[in-house]
Amino acid sequence: MLLRVALIGAGGMGKRWAGAISKCAGVSLIAVVDKDSAAAAEASRQYGGKAFRSVEDLLASESPDACVIAVPHIFLARITRQVLEARKHVLVEKPGAGSTQEMEDNIASARNKKLRLMVGYNYRYFPGPMKAKEIVDSGRIGDIMFIRARHGFGGRPGYEKNWRLKKSEGGGQLIDQGVHLIDLCRWFLGDIQESCGFLSDTFWKTGVDPVRSQTPSASADAFAHRTSNGVEDNAFALLKSKEGKIASIHASWTQWDPMFSFEVYGANGSVVVKGLGKKYGNGERVVVGKRNDDFSFVEEEVIECDPDADKALLRELEEFTQAIREKRNPCPSGEDGLEVLKIVEEIYQSSK
């Protein structure tokens, strides 16, 4: 069964998705959509499919089986709803929506129409986290006691003008990169019972968005949160699972040396993912340690991982297309995206 897929969004992430779609077995890229006609045309020329300027034009001309949506955060929920109403399966980039209400509405729409809805938490498909999950599930380090997760980079010249730092489009570091850490913690610990946190805007001070402040959402809108001067550039959070296990998270836009560290400590040892892809750290590796009977510690194994981040997108896309063929929920599902947004909203509320 050949799946016809359309890509909506031809920016930096969209171009990576176009490459993944073009390499995925049993999938054909039939269209690229972007309001920037030149960007859509360039991605179409390089990876295939017709170029369109709007979702409306796409749906009037083509009938894809599924759409991959990679646009700024504020547009994710609306375009997802539009595509679901046209009865197309959806893989939407994280965080999938700006509020739990938006996500709940889209989950209900997908369920009613028997469509697959996947939220693009692709960190689950990097080799480091995948290997760490395999090791933890094997029981090698014993029952999990706690998780410590850190992730971030330092921006770039002019980053204060990037859509991620606009309250009306991005929302802040918690809902940009912090959500990846939240999703990974849920993947390892299961459902989170309680969460809280602190936010700061110590460096990338972006001011108040007058349009957003004058038109607040009636729902608990994650994009509407602001610190004293703008969206947060650092987020610190604690998550507590139903079993009482704790995860600490720090997501930063002032991490001048880009890094990713995901540490899982069990009763008998630890597994640590150091680095992610080529950007965050000096390579990607998994370090497995053992607690000896005398409580000394030994590093048992270091597993070097392929740092090609685009292969994670391909693995994620393969899961999505397989879920369509098997008529099951993909992993992570829309429900997983909803649980992450619940935690985000709770952290934002606790930080006020």
Secondary structure, 3 states (H helix, E strand, C coil): CCEEEEEECCCHHHHHHHHHHHHCCCEEEEEEECCCHHHHHHHHHHHCCEEECCHHHHHHHCCCCEEEECCCHHHHHHHHHHHHHCCCEEEEECCCCCEHHHHHHHHHHHHHCCCCEEEECHHHHCHHHHHHHHHHHHCCCCCEEEEEEEEECCCCCCHHHCHHHCCCCCCCHHHHHHHHHHHHHHHHHCCEEEEEEEEECCCCCCCCCHHHHHCCCCCCEHHHCCCCCCCCCEEEEEEEECCCCEEEEEEECCCCCCEEEEEEEECCEEEEEEEECCCEEEEEEEEEEEECCCCCEEEEEEEEECCCHHHHHHHHHHHHHHHHHHCCCCCCEHHHHHHHHHHHHHHHHHHC
